[in-house]
Amino acid sequence: MAVVAKPRCAAATTFRRIAPLLVVVALPARAAEPMDEAELLRRALSAPVLSADLEAVGAQTLADRTAVPLLDSPALEARHEEAKGDWGATTNAVGASVTVDLGLSPLSYTRAGRLRGDAGERRRDAVALDLACGLRADATDLWAASDSAMVSEAAQGRLEELLQTLTALAEAGEASGYDRDRTTLAVVAHLTEAQDRAGTAETLRARVSALVGEPVDEVQLAPVSETPTLDASLEALAGHPSLDGLSLERDAAKASRDAARRDQLPDLTLSGGPRWDSAPTGGPSSQGFEVGGAVQIPWTDGSRAESRQQAADLAAAEARLLRARAELESAVRAAHRRVEALRSSAVVASDPEVVWTAAFDRYTAGESSLDDLLQVAEAVEAARLATIERERLLRRAYLDLSCATGRFADPTLQSVLEEAVR
């Protein structure tokens, strides 16, 4: 430690007297009780911001389920015929006609609609899962940012306390002005970092609060579950809502293709009704009936274009399903490897505060310089921040694994998710 030569003993005595004030700087207390992750998810999925997405998918599902009528609406017709001459007659007729699709394509279209409705139900589950995964990711980042901001705030307080002490000692001639000025630079430089971390925490706090629909200051994350085996995680993909939805959409596309093929068959129009015939000169009329039929002649192949389009849609649905399955399998493998790597990563056994205490004792005893002390202060903060970041990365890896398999490992969170889509 650089101090004035003559009062060295007095300076050492002064440092020992104020050392207990600087050794331990407690982390700031949290402003409010944290909201646990299950309650956060429950409120968010019922809030207008996220529930609007679920309602939109539900409305589309209802529209997809609407059945196609087997017969078109009947047509009513009235007819008056009048012919002059000896052999003429006056005819009045009323009747109705209906067109029958000989290919019965409405049956296939109705089945396709029902399958799309079922796909919509699973798509709604997938949307809820995506929303929940996004919210839990933001909550994890908020937790990490909040704790990091508190660590930086504590480190800033440690530096400012040190600066105040060195300033007082320098004014009393018991410490070097260099130590005071050097500490001033460290305080100013670190303040920007502390404010940046605090700003990041406030940004995430505002985002989570907007999604939940009410202020959220702090969050309490759910416990981390045991890591499932890779084989178990891959098997869980069989029930992923996104894959189930895409599989049903493929089946619906196949039914639509079959319907388009049936549309190429001709339509049959049947008509009939009562009629009244009388002489053109007047007199009584006789009542009878008339029936008729008309068959469409497939003179053009306009329906063939629709059939080809439906076949193309089926091929696209197959491709989407295969691509989604490959992407989710890749995501499961990647997340599982990250979890295994982070769980087995080395953790520093020493307490950073113990290291700081030892470094400060060496400084007050004149065994190290201020630069050494400031480097230790920086290392203590970095170690705490690294611990938080490691926990954040581990939790995000667990979350990515759950989202890739389509189901949360925590039964409480999974129950909240299932309740939201009922």
Phi, psi and omega per residue, in radians:
M1 nan 2.323 3.119
A2 -1.518 1.985 3.117
V3 -2.374 2.915 3.070
V4 -1.170 2.447 -2.964
A5 -1.106 -0.826 -2.989
K6 -1.164 -0.825 -3.084
P7 -1.550 0.491 -3.055
R8 -0.998 -0.773 -3.121
C9 -1.131 -0.685 3.104
A10 -1.124 -0.665 3.124
A11 -1.139 -0.748 3.123
A12 -1.093 -0.680 3.117
T13 -1.131 -0.716 3.134
T14 -1.117 -0.733 3.130
F15 -1.105 -0.699 3.134
R16 -1.145 -0.538 -3.121
R17 -1.249 -0.650 -3.098
I18 -1.696 -0.069 -3.094
A19 -0.973 -0.783 -3.138
P20 -0.999 -0.393 -3.139
L21 -1.329 -0.366 -3.030
L22 -1.895 -0.279 -3.017
V23 -1.147 -0.832 -3.077
V24 -2.102 2.094 3.012
V25 -1.999 1.936 -3.054
A26 -1.194 2.629 3.062
L27 -1.183 2.535 3.130
P28 -1.052 2.570 3.104
A29 -1.272 2.598 3.105
R30 -1.235 2.544 -3.030
A31 -1.258 -0.581 -3.049
A32 -2.602 2.907 3.096
E33 -1.137 2.284 -3.131
P34 -1.240 2.628 3.070
M35 -1.591 2.245 -3.116
D36 -1.238 2.765 -2.972
E37 -1.135 -0.628 3.135
A38 -1.138 -0.773 3.121
E39 -1.172 -0.643 3.091
L40 -1.052 -0.783 -3.134
L41 -1.176 -0.714 -3.137
R42 -1.077 -0.797 -3.114
R43 -1.228 -0.621 -3.116
A44 -1.186 -0.738 -3.098
L45 -1.250 -0.303 3.063
S46 -1.747 -0.085 3.128
A47 -1.340 2.718 -3.081
P48 -1.035 -0.574 -3.044
V49 -1.098 -0.841 -3.095
L50 -1.560 -0.605 -3.127
S51 -1.140 -0.449 3.105
A52 -1.090 -0.654 3.093
D53 -1.119 -0.735 3.141
L54 -1.159 -0.680 3.118
E55 -1.154 -0.640 3.117
A56 -1.129 -0.740 3.103
V57 -1.142 -0.674 3.108
G58 -1.105 -0.689 3.109
A59 -1.137 -0.707 3.113
Q60 -1.156 -0.646 3.103
T61 -1.088 -0.748 3.104
L62 -1.095 -0.694 3.116
A63 -1.151 -0.672 -3.128
D64 -1.176 -0.513 -3.098
R65 -1.335 -0.204 -3.086
T66 -1.059 2.152 -3.059
A67 -1.335 2.637 3.062
V68 -1.578 2.231 -3.117
P69 -1.125 2.491 -3.138
L70 -1.176 -0.639 3.119
L71 -2.047 2.541 3.037
D72 -1.224 2.861 3.084
S73 -1.099 2.356 -3.106
P74 -1.191 2.709 3.108
A75 -1.900 2.295 3.074
L76 -1.681 2.488 -3.106
E77 -2.492 2.606 3.061
A78 -2.267 2.469 -3.033
R79 -2.452 2.420 3.079
H80 -2.267 2.171 3.114
E81 -2.154 2.434 -3.137
E82 -2.522 2.100 3.140
A83 -2.108 2.292 -3.128
K84 -1.543 2.903 3.089
G85 1.850 3.062 -3.101
D86 -1.116 -0.532 -3.093
W87 -1.811 0.200 -3.116
G88 -1.337 2.989 3.125
A89 -2.768 2.712 3.041
T90 -1.934 2.238 -3.084
T91 -2.196 2.275 2.990
N92 -2.097 2.284 -3.097
A93 -2.464 2.521 2.972
V94 -2.242 2.645 -3.110
G95 -2.998 -3.022 -3.133
A96 -2.517 2.724 3.105
S97 -2.411 2.635 3.115
V98 -2.467 2.531 -3.119
T99 -1.848 2.255 -3.124
V100 -1.911 2.249 3.056
D101 -1.415 1.899 -3.092
L102 -1.132 -0.412 3.093
G103 -1.449 -0.112 -3.119
L104 0.903 0.685 -3.136
S105 -1.099 -0.498 3.106
P106 -0.998 -0.503 3.096
L107 -1.109 -0.738 3.117
S108 -1.228 -0.667 3.110
Y109 -1.137 -0.661 3.109
T110 -1.141 -0.728 3.091
R111 -1.109 -0.695 3.107
A112 -1.094 -0.708 3.115
G113 -1.135 -0.695 3.114
R114 -1.123 -0.707 3.112
L115 -1.162 -0.662 3.096
R116 -1.178 -0.584 3.054
G117 -1.122 -0.750 3.074
D118 -1.102 -0.685 3.089
A119 -1.115 -0.615 3.115
G120 -1.123 -0.629 3.087
E121 -1.071 -0.780 3.125
R122 -1.264 -0.552 3.074
R123 -1.148 -0.614 3.074
R124 -1.135 -0.695 3.060
D125 -1.087 -0.695 -3.136
A126 -1.175 -0.681 3.097
V127 -1.116 -0.760 3.103
A128 -1.073 -0.689 3.115
L129 -1.121 -0.775 3.123
D130 -1.084 -0.749 3.126
L131 -1.110 -0.751 3.134
A132 -1.144 -0.704 3.123
C133 -1.126 -0.725 3.107
G134 -1.109 -0.728 3.131
L135 -1.157 -0.756 3.136
R136 -1.142 -0.602 3.072
A137 -1.129 -0.753 3.101
D138 -1.131 -0.668 3.128
A139 -1.144 -0.693 3.096
T140 -1.119 -0.765 3.107
D141 -1.131 -0.639 3.101
L142 -1.119 -0.779 3.098
W143 -1.007 -0.835 -3.117
A144 -1.141 -0.746 -3.126
A145 -1.156 -0.667 3.137
S146 -1.152 -0.797 3.118
D147 -1.171 -0.660 3.097
S148 -1.112 -0.698 3.108
A149 -1.105 -0.670 3.115
M150 -1.189 -0.658 3.083
V151 -1.099 -0.776 3.125
S152 -1.175 -0.619 3.091
E153 -1.126 -0.715 3.097
A154 -1.149 -0.713 3.109
A155 -1.132 -0.671 3.091
Q156 -1.113 -0.735 3.100
G157 -1.091 -0.657 3.104
R158 -1.084 -0.789 -3.138
L159 -1.154 -0.705 -3.126
E160 -1.185 -0.643 3.054
E161 -1.098 -0.745 3.106
L162 -1.093 -0.710 3.130
L163 -1.126 -0.749 3.121
Q164 -1.063 -0.708 3.141
T165 -1.161 -0.820 -3.125
L166 -1.158 -0.586 3.092
T167 -1.116 -0.783 3.122
A168 -1.112 -0.712 -3.138
L169 -1.209 -0.664 3.127
A170 -1.150 -0.683 3.097
E171 -1.164 -0.494 3.098
A172 -1.522 0.001 -3.139
G173 1.336 0.305 -3.087
E174 -1.796 -0.045 3.119
A175 -2.534 2.786 -3.115
S176 -1.281 2.488 3.053
G177 -1.163 -0.422 3.105
Y178 -1.115 -0.792 -3.134
D179 -1.039 -0.708 3.121
R180 -1.124 -0.829 -3.094
D181 -1.184 -0.657 3.125
R182 -1.136 -0.682 3.100
T183 -1.181 -0.608 3.091
T184 -1.047 -0.760 3.108
L185 -1.078 -0.718 3.137
A186 -1.135 -0.693 3.135
V187 -1.107 -0.804 -3.111
V188 -1.131 -0.768 -3.109
A189 -1.151 -0.712 -3.099
H190 -1.280 -0.472 -3.108
L191 -1.051 -0.682 3.127
T192 -1.101 -0.746 3.119
E193 -1.118 -0.740 3.139
A194 -1.117 -0.734 3.128
Q195 -1.166 -0.619 3.116
D196 -1.141 -0.747 3.110
R197 -1.154 -0.677 3.093
A198 -1.124 -0.691 3.100
G199 -1.137 -0.687 3.086
T200 -1.075 -0.741 3.120
A201 -1.110 -0.717 3.139
E202 -1.164 -0.641 3.110
T203 -1.099 -0.820 3.119
L204 -1.172 -0.621 3.111
R205 -1.095 -0.719 3.116
A206 -1.172 -0.666 -3.132
R207 -1.153 -0.839 -3.139
V208 -1.115 -0.708 3.129
S209 -1.088 -0.671 3.125
A210 -1.155 -0.674 3.134
L211 -1.224 -0.646 -3.121
V212 -1.372 -0.499 -3.132
G213 1.566 0.205 3.098
E214 -2.745 2.785 -3.095
P215 -1.090 2.341 3.064
V216 -2.241 1.963 -3.123
D217 -1.501 -0.870 -3.109
E218 -2.395 2.748 3.112
V219 -2.200 2.591 3.051
Q220 -1.968 1.959 -3.044
L221 -1.335 2.637 3.115
A222 -1.230 2.701 3.108
P223 -1.080 2.611 3.107
V224 -1.395 2.251 -3.105
S225 -1.455 2.999 3.076
E226 -1.177 2.593 -3.115
T227 -1.369 2.126 3.073
P228 -1.247 2.790 3.087
T229 -1.211 2.790 -3.141
L230 -1.103 -0.697 3.132
D231 -1.100 -0.716 3.130
A232 -1.142 -0.660 3.124
S233 -1.157 -0.687 3.126
L234 -1.213 -0.642 3.101
E235 -1.157 -0.531 -3.136
A236 -1.164 -0.303 3.124
L237 -1.093 -0.373 -3.108
A238 -1.069 -0.447 3.130
G239 -1.877 0.313 -3.138
H240 -1.170 2.266 -3.085
P241 -1.062 -0.592 3.136
S242 -1.151 -0.756 3.130
L243 -1.189 -0.700 3.085
D244 -1.062 -0.766 3.136
G245 -1.111 -0.758 3.131
L246 -1.168 -0.602 3.096
S247 -1.136 -0.738 3.106
L248 -1.187 -0.635 3.080
E249 -1.138 -0.614 3.057
R250 -1.118 -0.763 3.106
D251 -1.110 -0.657 3.097
A252 -1.143 -0.691 3.100
A253 -1.113 -0.623 3.103
K254 -1.161 -0.711 3.103
A255 -1.149 -0.650 3.099
S256 -1.165 -0.653 3.085
R257 -1.099 -0.763 3.109
D258 -1.091 -0.674 3.124
A259 -1.124 -0.713 3.132
A260 -1.121 -0.617 3.092
R261 -1.176 -0.683 3.109
R262 -1.168 -0.489 3.131
D263 -1.105 -0.343 -3.117
Q264 -1.285 -0.294 3.065
L265 -1.261 2.649 -3.073
P266 -1.222 2.765 3.061
D267 -1.690 2.553 3.109
L268 -1.975 2.198 3.103
T269 -1.889 2.154 3.118
L270 -1.935 2.421 -3.141
S271 -2.462 2.768 3.116
G272 3.124 2.899 3.131
G273 2.887 3.018 3.136
P274 -1.361 2.780 3.092
R275 -2.532 2.706 3.125
W276 -2.245 2.152 -3.116
D277 -2.001 2.441 3.087
S278 -2.580 2.862 3.122
A279 -1.247 2.654 -3.113
P280 -1.191 -0.306 3.139
T281 -1.538 0.020 3.140
G282 1.815 -3.004 -3.105
G283 1.849 3.136 -3.110
P284 -1.153 2.699 3.120
S285 -1.942 2.625 3.102
S286 -1.860 2.474 -3.089
Q287 -1.727 2.470 3.098
G288 -2.617 -2.746 3.103
F289 -2.592 2.908 3.084
E290 -2.497 2.511 3.062
V291 -2.289 2.728 -3.130
G292 -2.769 2.914 3.107
G293 -2.636 2.680 3.101
A294 -2.511 2.377 3.133
V295 -1.983 2.316 3.125
Q296 -1.257 2.339 3.081
I297 -1.691 2.066 -3.123
P298 -1.246 1.186 -3.086
W299 -1.195 -0.616 3.103
T300 -2.021 2.912 -3.119
D301 -1.947 0.782 -3.125
G302 -1.078 -0.577 -3.130
S303 -1.289 -0.282 -3.141
R304 -1.165 -0.593 3.106
A305 -1.111 -0.701 3.110
E306 -1.141 -0.682 3.126
S307 -1.107 -0.745 3.120
R308 -1.158 -0.640 3.117
Q309 -1.140 -0.717 3.113
Q310 -1.166 -0.615 3.070
A311 -1.131 -0.686 3.093
A312 -1.149 -0.685 3.101
D313 -1.110 -0.646 3.103
L314 -1.134 -0.769 3.111
A315 -1.074 -0.682 3.114
A316 -1.163 -0.674 3.107
A317 -1.136 -0.700 3.072
E318 -1.070 -0.758 -3.125
A319 -1.139 -0.702 3.119
R320 -1.094 -0.697 -3.138
L321 -1.144 -0.802 3.140
L322 -1.117 -0.727 -3.137
R323 -1.158 -0.751 3.139
A324 -1.118 -0.704 3.127
R325 -1.114 -0.732 3.123
A326 -1.150 -0.705 -3.136
E327 -1.163 -0.721 3.134
L328 -1.202 -0.669 3.086
E329 -1.103 -0.708 3.082
S330 -1.119 -0.711 3.136
A331 -1.134 -0.671 3.110
V332 -1.108 -0.820 -3.126
R333 -1.100 -0.762 -3.118
A334 -1.139 -0.783 -3.131
A335 -1.146 -0.692 -3.141
H336 -1.110 -0.707 3.114
R337 -1.159 -0.651 3.111
R338 -1.158 -0.716 3.111
V339 -1.057 -0.831 -3.126
E340 -1.085 -0.714 -3.127
A341 -1.161 -0.743 -3.104
L342 -1.274 -0.586 3.125
R343 -1.190 -0.548 -3.106
S344 -1.657 0.000 -3.125
S345 -1.204 2.605 -3.096
A346 -1.228 2.472 3.108
V347 -2.047 2.340 -3.132
V348 -1.145 2.195 -3.075
A349 -1.433 -0.507 -3.067
S350 -1.299 2.580 3.107
D351 -1.434 2.172 3.140
P352 -1.009 -0.584 -3.134
E353 -1.189 -0.567 3.076
V354 -1.155 -0.699 3.093
V355 -1.108 -0.735 3.125
W356 -1.111 -0.718 3.124
T357 -1.070 -0.789 3.131
A358 -1.115 -0.709 3.135
A359 -1.143 -0.692 3.132
F360 -1.193 -0.654 3.089
D361 -1.084 -0.732 3.111
R362 -1.129 -0.659 3.134
Y363 -1.177 -0.806 -3.128
T364 -1.161 -0.442 3.092
A365 -1.485 -0.003 3.136
G366 1.355 0.313 -3.106
E367 -1.602 -0.174 3.129
S368 -2.550 2.871 -3.106
S369 -1.594 2.987 3.097
L370 -1.128 -0.639 3.119
D371 -1.053 -0.677 3.083
D372 -1.093 -0.736 -3.127
L373 -1.124 -0.737 3.141
L374 -1.167 -0.612 3.083
Q375 -1.132 -0.675 3.097
V376 -1.160 -0.709 3.104
A377 -1.034 -0.725 3.111
E378 -1.152 -0.684 3.139
A379 -1.196 -0.651 3.111
V380 -1.082 -0.802 3.118
E381 -1.123 -0.751 -3.129
A382 -1.088 -0.645 3.133
A383 -1.151 -0.743 3.111
R384 -1.132 -0.751 3.127
L385 -1.125 -0.663 3.131
A386 -1.144 -0.641 3.100
T387 -1.101 -0.755 3.116
I388 -1.139 -0.762 -3.121
E389 -1.140 -0.657 3.097
R390 -1.101 -0.738 3.114
E391 -1.131 -0.669 3.117
R392 -1.120 -0.806 -3.135
L393 -1.108 -0.682 3.128
L394 -1.142 -0.767 3.138
R395 -1.165 -0.674 3.110
R396 -1.161 -0.614 3.091
A397 -1.156 -0.749 3.066
Y398 -1.060 -0.743 -3.140
L399 -1.120 -0.764 3.111
D400 -1.058 -0.652 3.122
L401 -1.161 -0.755 3.120
S402 -1.121 -0.765 -3.116
C403 -1.179 -0.589 3.122
A404 -1.222 -0.603 3.110
T405 -1.445 -0.257 3.075
G406 1.526 0.258 -3.103
R407 -2.706 2.361 3.115
F408 -1.370 2.408 3.133
A409 -1.220 -0.563 3.129
D410 -1.291 2.109 -3.074
P411 -1.121 -0.548 3.131
T412 -1.171 -0.788 3.131
L413 -1.150 -0.675 3.117
Q414 -1.141 -0.662 3.112
S415 -1.128 -0.718 3.109
V416 -1.092 -0.722 3.129
L417 -1.107 -0.763 -3.121
E418 -1.178 -0.625 3.102
E419 -1.132 -0.566 -3.078
A420 -1.218 -0.433 -3.070
V421 -1.856 0.148 3.098
R422 -1.295 nan nan
